[in-house]
Amino acid sequence: MSHAVDNKIRHITAADANVFADLGFEANEAQRLQEDAQKEVEQLLLIKRQLMQEISAWIAEHNLRQAEVAEKLNVSRPRVSDVVNLKTSKFTLDTLVMMLSKLGKPVSVIVG
């Protein structure tokens, strides 16, 4: 039996709008939720940048070309370039942690 999938776009939230307001939250709650979400995103980006900077520092310290690092990490050279150029949207935290581990720089997490 075949079921049709509904894939019609009914609403698009503008990039500068508050998605929580569009979902029907009251204005003050929507604002609070958006601020909380933004803080979480900023924290995630900060952590990703720190990990990427550690990888870049390791590359510089060992005087390696991106192609050599790519081979060591078993990724493409453009992927290494994305790390060096801090393209945070292209990586998850676990990918960056695994890269550091492959470079002999295990990651420790401190909460507090």
Secondary structure by P-SEA (a helix, b strand, c coil): cbbbbbccccccccccccccccccccaaaaaaaaaaaaaaaaaaaaaaaaaaaaaaaaaaaacccaaaaaaaacccaaaaaaaaacccccccaaaaaaaaaaacbbbbbbcc
